[in-house]
Amino acid sequence: MTTARNRAIDRIRRDRTLAAKTRLLDVPSTWEDEVEEETIPDERLELVFTCCHPALALEGQVALTLRTLGGLRTEELARAFLVPEETMAKRLVRAKRKIKAAGIPFRVPPAHLLPDRLAAVLAVVYLIFNEGYGGRSDLASEAIRLGRALAELMPDEPEVQGLLALMLINDARRDARFADGTVVLLHDQDRSLWNVDQIEAGRATLDRALALGGRNRYVLEAAIAALHVDEPQDWPQLAALYGELARVTGSPVVELNQAAALAEAGDVDAALELLEGLDLEGYHYLHSTRAELLRRLDRVDEARAAYDRALELVHSDPERRFLERRREELRT
């Protein structure tokens, strides 16, 4: 995988060099039409745009790019997309066959075609960040680097600014999210460990996204992230924003977050009712959130069973230790 990525980057560099030297020699060449020097200043981001070809379905673009460039295994992709591993494997195979059958070229798109690929590119960067947010700081840093390059390339796209703001604010709490090998919940985190300058940079980027008229997914998520670092947190407002985000995305994961915000706002029964209607059986956060709500309602046996199910599904060791500790606390 590393060799393939390096060869792809080398090819882009050779193409740029050839185009530049051709112009110096004043020799006509089709390369000048295909490779615009500095169209995309970051070579890794160039590869992402190249792989996100609109001839493929959006999910196929994102999955194949993450597999090829991000080095994510099929099982990791399946978890990210909340589908069985077999389903993800078939999705990747279909995307590869489509590339071969349609003769899709490996070519950096010209500037005027970049917006057509933006949705997939944003999804790729966001999923790389999410994979890193669980503990792989190298991936989170790479996603932020790509986000900054994307914001430089497309400064007037509100969703680009929104995604960068979201990543900056969430990543600013990195050093406080883990302690003694386990996850630390937001309200228990040591705020002195937060990167205040990075939070302010994220807020400024969010302000730019809002000034550009952004009201879609990543801008909403950035606004939610900004509210989460306020003290005290405005849980009714957070629940309302999660509701709007759920309307925009149709995502049951967002509804899960909405349920958690409702519970924090004081309406645990309504939160549990919302939770029970979600089709997320294979998602460990559903069961861990349900366990916490049942715990608050003193339904101890049901809470223990929910923790057990979450532990069957969790893959992160720090999160596993956290869940084991919470389950153990039920006994006392």
QUIDARA-V762210 format. One line per field, one symbol per residue. phi: phi as a letter, one per 30 degrees, with the letter a starting at -180 (. if undefined). psi: psi as a letter, one per 20 degrees, with the letter a starting at -180 (. if undefined). burial: 1 if it has 9 or more other ideal C-beta (glycine too) atoms within 8 Angstrom, else 0. A space follows every 10 residues. Layout:
phi: ???
psi: ???
burial: ???
This chain:
phi: .ddddddddd dddddddddd dddddhcdad dddcbcdieb dcdddedddd dddddcdedd edddddddcd iddedddddd chbdeddded dddddddddd ddidddbddd edceedcded dddddddddd ddddkddddd dddddddddd dddbdccddd dddddedddd ddcedcdbah ibdcdedcdd dddddddddd ddddddeddd ddidbceddd ddddddddcd bddddedddd ddddddddci cddddddddd dddddjcddd ddddddcccb eccddedddd ddddddcicd dddddddedd ddcdcddedd dddddddddd dc
psi: ggggghhggh gggggggggg hghhilppph hhhhoopkgo hphhhghghg hmpihqqghg ggghghgghi jprghhgggh ilqqhggggh gggggghggg hikpqnppqr hiighhjggg gghggghggh hhhiinhghg hgghghgghg hhhmijohhg hggggggggg hijgiiiqpk jrqpqgiiqo iiiqnhhhgh hgghhghggh hjjpjaghgg hhhghhhhjq orpnhghghg hhgghhgghk phhhhghggg hgghiimhgh ghghgijpml hjohhghhgg ggghghjkmg ghgghggghh hhhqhpghhg hghhggghhh h.
burial: 0000100110 1110110111 0100000000 1101100011 0111111111 1110010101 1111111111 0101011101 1000001110 1101110110 0001000110 0001001101 1111111111 1110000011 1111111111 1011001111 1111111111 1111010000 0111000010 0001100110 1110110111 0101011111 1111111110 0010100110 1111110100 0011111111 1111100100 1101100101 0011111111 1111101001 0011011111 1011010111 1111111001 00
